[in-house]
Structures are given as C-alpha cells and as structure tokens.
Amino acid sequence: MAQCTVERNTITFNAAMSACEKGNQCEKASWLFDMMPAKNIELDTISFSAAMSASEKAGKWEMALRLFSLAVQGKVETNVIIFSTAISACEKGDAWQQGLHILSVMTTREIGPDTTAFGALISACKSAGEWQKSLQLISSMTQAKVETNVSTFNAAISSCETAGDWEKALHICSVMLCRSVRSDVITLSALISACEKGNAWEKALEIFGAMTQNMVEPNTITFNAAISSCEKSSQWETALHFCGIMPQLVVEPNSVTCSAAISACQKGSEWEKALHVFSRMAQKTLECNRITFNATISACEKAAEWQKSLWLFTAMVRNHRS
C-alpha cells in the first residue's frame, strides 16, 4: 500500500489554526502555534492573527496580548487585523488603557485603525466608565475618516448612560443623524436610561414617543428605563400606562418592570395600584425581591393598611426562606 507524505509548511499550519479559531478550539490552536517553531516552520502574520483571534474569542485576553507582543517585537509584518484583535482582547479584559496604548502604536506605525478597532476600544472605555475617552475616540474616528456604525455610537452613548450624562448622550445621537446612521432599539434604550439616571424624565418620555415615529420597536429594557424614569418623578399613572401597553406590543415584563411600577405607585400613595401590580407579578410567576416587597409594604403603610403590610411582610419572610 502506497504511503502519501505531505510536507507540513506555514500554509498548512495556518489553515489548521484558522479552522480551530473558527471552531472555538483555543487550546488546539495554541498547540499548533507552539509546534511551528519546534518544527522549524516560520510564523507569519496569519499565524499570529489566527492564534490571537482564537485566544480572544475564548476570553483568554492576556494570552492574546502576549502573542501580540511577540508579533510586534519579532520580524512579523503586523497589520490592522493583528492590532484590532489585540484591542478586542483589551475590551474583553477591561484593559482600556492598554487598548489606547495599542492604538497609539498603530498610529506610530502608520497602520490606520478601522471601525472594529475603534469600536472595541470605545466598548472597553464604556465598561470602565470612561465616557469622556469614548467621546474623544468618536472624534478621532471623524478626523481619521473611519466609518462609524450604529454599534460604535451605541457603545459611546452607553458610556454617557453609565455617567447619567443625558445631554452628551443626546449630542452623540445628533451626530449619528448627521452621519445618516440609523438608530436602533439599543440606541434609544440607552438614551432613555441616560435620561432616567440624569433625572430628565420628560426627555426620556419624549424619546420613547419618538421610537414609534422612527418605527423602532421597544423591548423590555426600553420599557424598564421609561418606567424607572416615571418612578423617579412619581409619575405613577404614566408608569402604569407603560405596563398596560407592553402586552399590546408583545413585550414581556420582568421583575425590574414591576418593581419600578410598584415604586412609582408607592411614591404616589396608590397602595391599591401597587398591590394590583404585585398580584400580577405572582400570576406571571415573576420573582419578587426585597425591593419589590419593601415598596409594596411602604405603599400600604402610607395608607394605614397595616393588615396588608403585615400579610406582605409574612409573604416576604416565607419567600426568603424558600
């Protein structure tokens, strides 16, 4: 029987590593990468890209950055893919400062960062609450004439949401419109949440109303942000209105939805309405947490409904034990 010998070279190994990367087989990709120098097979740009991407996808961001350092220090030609993968690894590890450093190295080497690189870095800054850096990166994209997409803008708006800076969030949204980037449900949900955290409930409701005009369907997160905004401003009727239209739009409420609605009723001294929402939670088998119980008990307490308060307290203790 004839034997077929196939010479293993860089192309062969790269193809195998790329297959492992696509199949989320990080350890196998790393094994192949380590085997190449041992077999005197040259590592190239594709080798590093495949190994880094496999590590980044597996959440092994430190390993991806170690490989990036080897590529930069070695004789391998680095390209935008390698740099973008390294920045994506920084995003996974919340290492936004390292990501900014890698971006500066790209500029030094005259490698133009792309949308992926900027998007990953903006997301890393968002996770770290560095919303000002996110805004600076959006400006850098404009100066570098890099295409901005909805995901990039969403990450920047989410940074403002974390800081409760609704005015800057709205400014970013206006920049989106100028660039003809269409907002989606994530954009508008983040905007409403930013307004809610910034105590701008009227603006939050205005944005919610604009969603239907823009033919964007709200989801549970959108409703939760709007209802929480009503709760902070004691707008219990509007909060219950939102709860009422959720089934019409086939949007399922969750514990956050009901807790915010109950808190709004409690602030409006509407204990019966609070109890009604509470009972609907039980019917939908939604989990009642301590915040939900406390808000409902407080609503009953304000109305001197001590029997209802005692019943709820007993239910809370029983729920906690189970």
Disulfide bonds with the S-S distance in Angstrom:
none
